[in-house]
Each structure stands twice: as C-alpha cells, then as structure tokens.
Amino acid sequence: MTIPQMEPWLGEEEATAVNDYMRSGGWLMEHDKSRQFESLIADYTGASHCIVTVNGTVSLTLAALACDVKAGDEVIVPNYTMIATANSAYLFGASPVFVDVEPETLCLDINKAEAAVTTKTRAIMLVTANGRYPKAGVEAFVDLADRHGLVLIEDAAQSLGSRYPDGRHMGRVGKVGSFSFSVPRVITTGQGGYLITDDGEVAERLRKLKDFGRIAGGNDTHQSVGYNFKFTDLQACVGIEQMKKLQQRVERKKQILLRYRQALGAIESVTFFEQDLVNTTPWFIDILCERRADLQGHLKKVGIGSRVMYPPINRQEAYQRAGHHPVSELVGMKGLWLPSSSQLTDQQIEMVCDSIAEFYN
Ligand SMILES: Cc1ncc(COP(=O)(O)O)c(C=O)c1O
C-alpha cells in the first residue's frame, strides 16, 4: 500500500531508549520508567493521578470496578464505538446498554441516554469519539449522572491531545478517564492503557486492582482482591520518547483534517463530522460517503488504504440486541476512515483527495 490508512511512527529515539534500558540491567517489568511515564501523562493532562495498565479495554474494566460497578449492573455505552467499550463491562458480568449517538459528533445522545436509565443502571461510559465532545456538553452528562446517582466514566481512548472548551483535558471530568496506547493512537507503546483521575481514593483502588490487591509494591499482604494488569518498563521507555513528540503530532493531525476539508468540502457525496479544531485533535479522518465499497475499491487500485468505521454494536453477532439506532446504523453503512497517519505529507493528502474527486466526478 503506497498510502496506508494508518501506520505507527517510531524513530531512532525510541530504539535508543530501549537499547539503553536493556543495557542498564532493568527488569523490564513495571517500575521506575513506568512511574516517570505516568508523571509525564499526568503533567500533560493536568490530572492528579495517572495509572498505566495493559490496554485501553482493561483500563475501562478497572475504572468500572474501582467505581463499584458490579456484575448485574447496567452500563450505558454508545452504539457507535469500538466494541471494547461494551466488552469492558461485559467482562465482569455487567450489562452494556446500547444508546445511539449524536449525528454531528458521534458522542452519546444525552436525551437517549437519559431515556435508557433504569433502576439497574450504575454507570455511563461517555466515549469522546475521535476526540470530540458531545454537543450537549460534558456538563450535561455530569448532571445526568448526578441526578440518577450514576458514575460517569470517560472512555477517552481516542482523545489524547483533546480538551473540552473549558480547557480541561478529556478524561478529567468524569470520576475517571480511560485511554489507550495501542498502535493506531497519536502516540503508542504497542499495547497499553492508562487512567487519569483527580480522586485519590479511586487512584489508590486502581493501583491495588492492577497489582493483585497488594497494599504496597514488593509486599504480599492483600486486603482486597486484585489482578495482574500491570504495564512494563520496556513499553514505558518507548512511551517516554513518544510523549516528547505528542504536541507536534497534535498540531499535524489538525492540519491534516483542515487539508482534507478544504480539498473535499465541495464534493456532495462526502460529509465531514463537526470537529472543534481549537480544542480537540482528530485521531482519524472520518467521513460519511456515498457508494462506500466502490470508493474503497477505487482507492485500493491506486494503493490508498481506507477502513470502514465501526458497525452498530447492537447488530454485531457478538451482541445481537434488538433496537433501532439510526445514527450508528448510518455510520455502519457510510462511515469511512481515510488515511490518517501523523506522518502523511501534504502531497499524499492531495493524492488521496484527487483520487476521491476523480471517483465522484
Ligand atoms: C473508544 C475505544 N475504547 C476502548 C478501546 C480499547 O483500547 P485497547 O485497544 O487499548 O484495548 C478502543 C480501541 O480502539 C477504543 O477506540
């Protein structure tokens, strides 16, 4: 593929850091490098606490467990999201309840979320889709959660570098915010997840939950049940170097979306979602397009990668839940991710846009 839909961006700095670490006698497992990495993330997001873990799915499970969500509880999740959001609740016996999203932002629809609250509902997982915040405003979700005694968890897996209009980094408004460092992210550690919170008690519970319930490191006293969901210092070496490149990539991601919008804005068959480029960072370039499969075929012939956006989760064989969710169904039919890597050149973006224009003309 000449222009892949996405590819990670790792450089000499990461290779050198891993090499130096390997020669230093480090134990690879989670230790000082991970603490340093957590501090960098806490500083960047402004959160009081950051806790690294194995991935962005387990981090959501940990968030729910640390907030006392239990088996049998209902958790409201968007019907448009990576299926991991729902699975993270399913994993410990909670029941994900699928709610449609706003057409402009693909974040949860506040009215539909409120209508889905039952006596069993315990939490809302607000996914800040592609770094976007809901049109209703995140405060409306805080209010909804407060009125019904629910926990608000932000699934900000796609939102490093994105802030709400009041300046708070995504993930800082709910009780806890969850992120992913998997390969397609703006920066990556291969696999990896992290949680941010300003609540010291929740942070403490999270640290215990991911370390067998130990009361402290290097100690085998357990007051509560926990698991092994720890990170590794080897990954932290990569992450520390990637953090140095974050802000530059955030700026580039914004420019990339601007260029796509300028070049494709006049094509009727292509629609962009709303994105506040002052405060938020598009992770992927997402569009709705007509004749999606044919467009993908056309792009593929000239070596341009693209990827179909997430299908509606309630229709996935894994869940098969009844319900009509028009926005997520529309995305399931017309949603497409265009090449979105931070290292795309202006010339490559032009090639992609020319090829799309050629297809529709
Ligand atoms: C919104 C959302 N939540 C959770 C996850 C899961 O993250 P991970 O792949 O690190 O488990 C993803 C991954 O794509 C995601 O997009």
Ligand as a Chemical Component Dictionary entry (heavy atoms), coordinates in Angstrom:
data_LIG
# 
_chem_comp.id                   LIG 
_chem_comp.type                 NON-POLYMER 
_chem_comp.pdbx_formal_charge   0 
_chem_comp.three_letter_code    LIG 
# 
loop_
_chem_comp_atom.comp_id 
_chem_comp_atom.atom_id 
_chem_comp_atom.alt_atom_id 
_chem_comp_atom.type_symbol 
_chem_comp_atom.charge 
_chem_comp_atom.model_Cartn_x 
_chem_comp_atom.model_Cartn_y 
_chem_comp_atom.model_Cartn_z 
_chem_comp_atom.pdbx_ordinal 
LIG C1 C1 C 0 -13.186 4.095  22.166 1  
LIG C2 C2 C 0 -12.275 2.946  22.479 2  
LIG N1 N1 N 0 -12.329 2.382  23.695 3  
LIG C3 C3 C 0 -11.505 1.363  24.038 4  
LIG C4 C4 C 0 -10.601 0.849  23.150 5  
LIG C5 C5 C 0 -9.725  -0.303 23.546 6  
LIG O1 O1 O 0 -8.386  0.037  23.645 7  
LIG P1 P1 P 0 -7.246  -1.101 23.534 8  
LIG O2 O2 O 0 -7.146  -1.472 22.093 9  
LIG O3 O3 O 0 -6.024  -0.438 24.043 10 
LIG O4 O4 O 0 -7.700  -2.230 24.394 11 
LIG C6 C6 C 0 -10.502 1.396  21.869 12 
LIG C7 C7 C 0 -9.558  0.849  20.890 13 
LIG O5 O5 O 0 -9.612  1.129  19.717 14 
LIG C8 C8 C 0 -11.351 2.481  21.529 15 
LIG O6 O6 O 0 -11.297 3.054  20.315 16 
# 
loop_
_chem_comp_bond.comp_id 
_chem_comp_bond.atom_id_1 
_chem_comp_bond.atom_id_2 
_chem_comp_bond.value_order 
_chem_comp_bond.pdbx_ordinal 
LIG C1 C2 SING 1  
LIG C2 N1 SING 2  
LIG C2 C8 DOUB 3  
LIG N1 C3 DOUB 4  
LIG C3 C4 SING 5  
LIG C4 C5 SING 6  
LIG C4 C6 DOUB 7  
LIG C5 O1 SING 8  
LIG O1 P1 SING 9  
LIG P1 O2 DOUB 10 
LIG P1 O3 SING 11 
LIG P1 O4 SING 12 
LIG C6 C7 SING 13 
LIG C6 C8 SING 14 
LIG C7 O5 DOUB 15 
LIG C8 O6 SING 16 
# 
